[in-house]
Amino acid sequence: MSESIEIPFPLMQRIERLKIQPDEKPIDVITRLLDYYDDADEIDEETNQRILKGLEDVDAGRHRPLRDIAQEMGI
């Protein structure tokens, strides 16, 4: 199925700014962004468990402020 739509100018400007290559077509930009959105939306069970463990660690006070870590690293 194919359908033509008119893209409002402000949206087209945003699409143009998101091009990876100067000759990338708007449909390629849109497809890439949709693919990223679909991929980013899925978290496997192992990752989910690690996130939950990290949140438990923070709640239990098992963490260090980023400021302290950066200072130790000299940044």
C-alpha positions as CSV (number, residue, x, y, z in Angstrom):
1,M,0.0,0.0,0.0
2,S,1.3,3.4,-0.9
3,E,0.0,6.8,0.2
4,S,1.2,10.3,-0.5
5,I,1.1,12.9,2.3
6,E,2.0,16.5,2.6
7,I,4.7,17.1,5.3
8,P,4.4,20.5,7.0
9,F,7.4,22.7,6.5
10,P,8.5,22.7,10.2
11,L,8.4,18.9,10.3
12,M,10.4,18.7,7.0
13,Q,13.0,20.9,8.5
14,R,13.4,18.5,11.5
15,I,13.6,15.5,9.1
16,E,16.3,17.4,7.1
17,R,18.4,18.0,10.3
18,L,18.2,14.3,11.1
19,K,19.8,13.1,7.9
20,I,22.9,11.0,8.2
21,Q,23.9,11.6,4.6
22,P,23.1,14.8,2.6
23,D,21.4,12.7,-0.1
24,E,19.3,10.6,2.4
25,K,15.6,10.7,1.4
26,P,13.0,11.8,3.9
27,I,11.4,8.4,3.8
28,D,14.8,6.8,4.8
29,V,15.1,9.2,7.8
30,I,11.5,8.3,8.9
31,T,12.1,4.6,8.5
32,R,15.4,4.8,10.4
33,L,13.7,6.6,13.3
34,L,10.8,4.2,13.4
35,D,13.2,1.2,13.4
36,Y,15.1,2.8,16.3
37,Y,11.9,3.5,18.2
38,D,10.8,-0.2,17.7
39,D,14.2,-1.5,18.8
40,A,14.5,0.9,21.8
41,D,11.0,-0.1,23.0
42,E,12.0,-3.7,23.7
43,I,14.0,-4.8,26.7
44,D,15.0,-8.4,27.1
45,E,14.4,-10.2,30.4
46,E,18.1,-10.2,31.5
47,T,18.3,-6.4,30.9
48,N,15.1,-5.9,32.8
49,Q,16.4,-7.9,35.8
50,R,19.6,-5.9,35.8
51,I,17.7,-2.7,35.8
52,L,15.6,-3.9,38.7
53,K,18.7,-5.0,40.7
54,G,20.2,-1.5,40.1
55,L,17.1,0.2,41.4
56,E,17.2,-2.1,44.5
57,D,20.8,-1.2,45.0
58,V,20.0,2.5,44.9
59,D,17.1,2.1,47.2
60,A,19.3,0.2,49.7
61,G,22.0,3.0,49.5
62,R,24.5,0.8,47.6
63,H,25.7,3.6,45.2
64,R,28.1,6.4,45.0
65,P,27.5,9.9,43.6
66,L,28.8,10.5,40.1
67,R,30.6,13.5,41.4
68,D,32.8,11.3,43.6
69,I,33.5,8.8,40.8
70,A,34.4,11.6,38.4
71,Q,36.7,13.2,41.0
72,E,38.5,9.9,41.5
73,M,39.0,9.6,37.7
74,G,40.3,13.2,37.5
75,I,37.5,14.5,35.4
